[in-house]
């Protein structure tokens, strides 16, 4: 399960991270830590 999360974080590095400000929660705790 950790592998999937880690792999997704790299994919949603910016695509999802930016959505978090729109109202995303899934990537918030997944790609929000990404610089």
PyMOL Python script that loads the backbone (N, CA, C, O; Angstrom):
from pymol import cmd

cmd.read_pdbstr("""\
ATOM      1  N   UNK A   1       0.846  -1.202   0.000  1.00  0.00           N
ATOM      2  CA  UNK A   1       0.000   0.000   0.000  1.00  0.00           C
ATOM      3  C   UNK A   1       0.889   1.263   0.000  1.00  0.00           C
ATOM      4  O   UNK A   1       0.568   2.265  -0.639  1.00  0.00           O
ATOM      5  N   UNK A   2       1.979   1.185   0.713  1.00  0.00           N
ATOM      6  CA  UNK A   2       2.875   2.356   0.771  1.00  0.00           C
ATOM      7  C   UNK A   2       3.490   2.617  -0.600  1.00  0.00           C
ATOM      8  O   UNK A   2       3.721   3.766  -0.976  1.00  0.00           O
ATOM      9  N   UNK A   3       3.748   1.567  -1.326  1.00  0.00           N
ATOM     10  CA  UNK A   3       4.367   1.711  -2.655  1.00  0.00           C
ATOM     11  C   UNK A   3       3.430   2.476  -3.588  1.00  0.00           C
ATOM     12  O   UNK A   3       3.868   3.301  -4.389  1.00  0.00           O
ATOM     13  N   UNK A   4       2.155   2.191  -3.473  1.00  0.00           N
ATOM     14  CA  UNK A   4       1.171   2.848  -4.351  1.00  0.00           C
ATOM     15  C   UNK A   4       1.080   4.340  -4.016  1.00  0.00           C
ATOM     16  O   UNK A   4       0.983   5.191  -4.900  1.00  0.00           O
ATOM     17  N   UNK A   5       1.113   4.622  -2.736  1.00  0.00           N
ATOM     18  CA  UNK A   5       1.011   6.023  -2.304  1.00  0.00           C
ATOM     19  C   UNK A   5       2.252   6.793  -2.743  1.00  0.00           C
ATOM     20  O   UNK A   5       2.171   7.934  -3.197  1.00  0.00           O
ATOM     21  N   UNK A   6       3.378   6.152  -2.597  1.00  0.00           N
ATOM     22  CA  UNK A   6       4.648   6.818  -2.944  1.00  0.00           C
ATOM     23  C   UNK A   6       4.695   7.037  -4.465  1.00  0.00           C
ATOM     24  O   UNK A   6       5.173   8.065  -4.944  1.00  0.00           O
ATOM     25  N   UNK A   7       4.205   6.081  -5.182  1.00  0.00           N
ATOM     26  CA  UNK A   7       4.241   6.178  -6.662  1.00  0.00           C
ATOM     27  C   UNK A   7       3.241   7.260  -7.123  1.00  0.00           C
ATOM     28  O   UNK A   7       3.490   7.970  -8.098  1.00  0.00           O
ATOM     29  N   UNK A   8       2.160   7.367  -6.440  1.00  0.00           N
ATOM     30  CA  UNK A   8       1.133   8.359  -6.823  1.00  0.00           C
ATOM     31  C   UNK A   8       1.632   9.781  -6.520  1.00  0.00           C
ATOM     32  O   UNK A   8       1.403  10.715  -7.289  1.00  0.00           O
ATOM     33  N   UNK A   9       2.305   9.913  -5.400  1.00  0.00           N
ATOM     34  CA  UNK A   9       2.800  11.244  -5.002  1.00  0.00           C
ATOM     35  C   UNK A   9       3.659  11.834  -6.115  1.00  0.00           C
ATOM     36  O   UNK A   9       3.572  13.027  -6.404  1.00  0.00           O
ATOM     37  N   UNK A  10       4.473  11.016  -6.728  1.00  0.00           N
ATOM     38  CA  UNK A  10       5.364  11.513  -7.800  1.00  0.00           C
ATOM     39  C   UNK A  10       4.525  11.883  -9.029  1.00  0.00           C
ATOM     40  O   UNK A  10       4.882  12.794  -9.777  1.00  0.00           O
ATOM     41  N   UNK A  11       3.429  11.184  -9.229  1.00  0.00           N
ATOM     42  CA  UNK A  11       2.579  11.429 -10.410  1.00  0.00           C
ATOM     43  C   UNK A  11       1.731  12.691 -10.186  1.00  0.00           C
ATOM     44  O   UNK A  11       1.541  13.504 -11.090  1.00  0.00           O
ATOM     45  N   UNK A  12       1.235  12.822  -8.961  1.00  0.00           N
ATOM     46  CA  UNK A  12       0.395  13.984  -8.640  1.00  0.00           C
ATOM     47  C   UNK A  12       1.218  15.061  -7.938  1.00  0.00           C
ATOM     48  O   UNK A  12       0.693  15.887  -7.191  1.00  0.00           O
ATOM     49  N   UNK A  13       2.513  15.026  -8.201  1.00  0.00           N
ATOM     50  CA  UNK A  13       3.412  15.999  -7.565  1.00  0.00           C
ATOM     51  C   UNK A  13       2.837  17.406  -7.671  1.00  0.00           C
ATOM     52  O   UNK A  13       2.717  18.114  -6.671  1.00  0.00           O
ATOM     53  N   UNK A  14       2.484  17.803  -8.883  1.00  0.00           N
ATOM     54  CA  UNK A  14       1.966  19.159  -9.089  1.00  0.00           C
ATOM     55  C   UNK A  14       0.528  19.147  -9.613  1.00  0.00           C
ATOM     56  O   UNK A  14      -0.247  20.066  -9.347  1.00  0.00           O
ATOM     57  N   UNK A  15       0.185  18.102 -10.354  1.00  0.00           N
ATOM     58  CA  UNK A  15      -1.174  18.057 -10.936  1.00  0.00           C
ATOM     59  C   UNK A  15      -2.235  17.980  -9.837  1.00  0.00           C
ATOM     60  O   UNK A  15      -3.247  18.677  -9.898  1.00  0.00           O
ATOM     61  N   UNK A  16      -2.005  17.151  -8.853  1.00  0.00           N
ATOM     62  CA  UNK A  16      -2.985  16.994  -7.779  1.00  0.00           C
ATOM     63  C   UNK A  16      -2.732  17.995  -6.654  1.00  0.00           C
ATOM     64  O   UNK A  16      -3.661  18.537  -6.055  1.00  0.00           O
ATOM     65  N   UNK A  17      -1.471  18.218  -6.391  1.00  0.00           N
ATOM     66  CA  UNK A  17      -1.121  19.155  -5.313  1.00  0.00           C
ATOM     67  C   UNK A  17      -1.812  20.495  -5.528  1.00  0.00           C
ATOM     68  O   UNK A  17      -2.228  21.154  -4.575  1.00  0.00           O
ATOM     69  N   UNK A  18      -1.925  20.883  -6.774  1.00  0.00           N
ATOM     70  CA  UNK A  18      -2.533  22.180  -7.097  1.00  0.00           C
ATOM     71  C   UNK A  18      -4.048  22.076  -6.880  1.00  0.00           C
ATOM     72  O   UNK A  18      -4.699  23.053  -6.510  1.00  0.00           O
ATOM     73  N   UNK A  19      -4.589  20.903  -7.110  1.00  0.00           N
ATOM     74  CA  UNK A  19      -6.040  20.704  -6.958  1.00  0.00           C
ATOM     75  C   UNK A  19      -6.426  20.814  -5.479  1.00  0.00           C
ATOM     76  O   UNK A  19      -7.560  21.162  -5.151  1.00  0.00           O
ATOM     77  N   UNK A  20      -5.493  20.522  -4.611  1.00  0.00           N
ATOM     78  CA  UNK A  20      -5.763  20.555  -3.169  1.00  0.00           C
ATOM     79  C   UNK A  20      -6.320  21.929  -2.787  1.00  0.00           C
ATOM     80  O   UNK A  20      -7.218  22.027  -1.951  1.00  0.00           O
ATOM     81  N   UNK A  21      -5.793  22.970  -3.392  1.00  0.00           N
ATOM     82  CA  UNK A  21      -6.256  24.328  -3.069  1.00  0.00           C
ATOM     83  C   UNK A  21      -7.688  24.516  -3.572  1.00  0.00           C
ATOM     84  O   UNK A  21      -8.435  25.348  -3.056  1.00  0.00           O
ATOM     85  N   UNK A  22      -8.059  23.728  -4.587  1.00  0.00           N
ATOM     86  CA  UNK A  22      -9.420  23.833  -5.151  1.00  0.00           C
ATOM     87  C   UNK A  22     -10.416  23.142  -4.216  1.00  0.00           C
ATOM     88  O   UNK A  22     -11.588  23.514  -4.151  1.00  0.00           O
ATOM     89  N   UNK A  23      -9.931  22.138  -3.500  1.00  0.00           N
ATOM     90  CA  UNK A  23     -10.819  21.420  -2.569  1.00  0.00           C
ATOM     91  C   UNK A  23     -10.560  19.932  -2.620  1.00  0.00           C
ATOM     92  O   UNK A  23     -11.487  19.125  -2.550  1.00  0.00           O
ATOM     93  N   UNK A  24      -9.272  19.568  -2.745  1.00  0.00           N
ATOM     94  CA  UNK A  24      -8.939  18.134  -2.800  1.00  0.00           C
ATOM     95  C   UNK A  24      -8.416  17.648  -1.455  1.00  0.00           C
ATOM     96  O   UNK A  24      -7.703  18.372  -0.760  1.00  0.00           O
ATOM     97  N   UNK A  25      -8.769  16.430  -1.094  1.00  0.00           N
ATOM     98  CA  UNK A  25      -8.324  15.914   0.203  1.00  0.00           C
ATOM     99  C   UNK A  25      -7.432  14.698   0.011  1.00  0.00           C
ATOM    100  O   UNK A  25      -6.546  14.438   0.825  1.00  0.00           O
ATOM    101  N   UNK A  26      -7.662  13.962  -1.054  1.00  0.00           N
ATOM    102  CA  UNK A  26      -6.881  12.740  -1.315  1.00  0.00           C
ATOM    103  C   UNK A  26      -5.394  13.067  -1.517  1.00  0.00           C
ATOM    104  O   UNK A  26      -4.534  12.444  -0.893  1.00  0.00           O
ATOM    105  N   UNK A  27      -5.093  14.028  -2.372  1.00  0.00           N
ATOM    106  CA  UNK A  27      -3.695  14.392  -2.632  1.00  0.00           C
ATOM    107  C   UNK A  27      -3.135  15.292  -1.532  1.00  0.00           C
ATOM    108  O   UNK A  27      -1.921  15.395  -1.363  1.00  0.00           O
ATOM    109  N   UNK A  28      -4.016  15.932  -0.800  1.00  0.00           N
ATOM    110  CA  UNK A  28      -3.582  16.855   0.257  1.00  0.00           C
ATOM    111  C   UNK A  28      -2.603  16.170   1.217  1.00  0.00           C
ATOM    112  O   UNK A  28      -1.570  16.733   1.576  1.00  0.00           O
ATOM    113  N   UNK A  29      -2.946  14.963   1.616  1.00  0.00           N
ATOM    114  CA  UNK A  29      -2.085  14.225   2.558  1.00  0.00           C
ATOM    115  C   UNK A  29      -1.166  13.281   1.795  1.00  0.00           C
ATOM    116  O   UNK A  29      -0.458  12.466   2.385  1.00  0.00           O
ATOM    117  N   UNK A  30      -1.192  13.406   0.474  1.00  0.00           N
ATOM    118  CA  UNK A  30      -0.367  12.485  -0.333  1.00  0.00           C
ATOM    119  C   UNK A  30       0.739  13.261  -1.038  1.00  0.00           C
ATOM    120  O   UNK A  30       1.901  12.854  -1.022  1.00  0.00           O
ATOM    121  N   UNK A  31       0.377  14.363  -1.647  1.00  0.00           N
ATOM    122  CA  UNK A  31       1.366  15.143  -2.401  1.00  0.00           C
ATOM    123  C   UNK A  31       1.574  16.521  -1.783  1.00  0.00           C
ATOM    124  O   UNK A  31       2.339  17.337  -2.296  1.00  0.00           O
ATOM    125  N   UNK A  32       0.888  16.763  -0.684  1.00  0.00           N
ATOM    126  CA  UNK A  32       1.018  18.074  -0.028  1.00  0.00           C
ATOM    127  C   UNK A  32       2.401  18.201   0.610  1.00  0.00           C
ATOM    128  O   UNK A  32       2.928  19.301   0.780  1.00  0.00           O
ATOM    129  N   UNK A  33       2.970  17.058   0.956  1.00  0.00           N
ATOM    130  CA  UNK A  33       4.301  17.075   1.603  1.00  0.00           C
ATOM    131  C   UNK A  33       5.395  17.285   0.550  1.00  0.00           C
ATOM    132  O   UNK A  33       6.524  17.654   0.876  1.00  0.00           O
ATOM    133  N   UNK A  34       5.050  17.049  -0.682  1.00  0.00           N
ATOM    134  CA  UNK A  34       6.047  17.203  -1.761  1.00  0.00           C
ATOM    135  C   UNK A  34       6.414  18.685  -1.924  1.00  0.00           C
ATOM    136  O   UNK A  34       5.542  19.552  -1.866  1.00  0.00           O
ATOM    137  N   UNK A  35       7.676  18.963  -2.123  1.00  0.00           N
ATOM    138  CA  UNK A  35       8.155  20.346  -2.266  1.00  0.00           C
ATOM    139  C   UNK A  35       7.713  21.000  -3.578  1.00  0.00           C
ATOM    140  O   UNK A  35       8.041  22.159  -3.832  1.00  0.00           O
TER     141      UNK A  35
END
""", "prot")
cmd.dss("prot")
cmd.show_as("cartoon", "prot")
cmd.util.cbc("prot")
cmd.orient("prot")
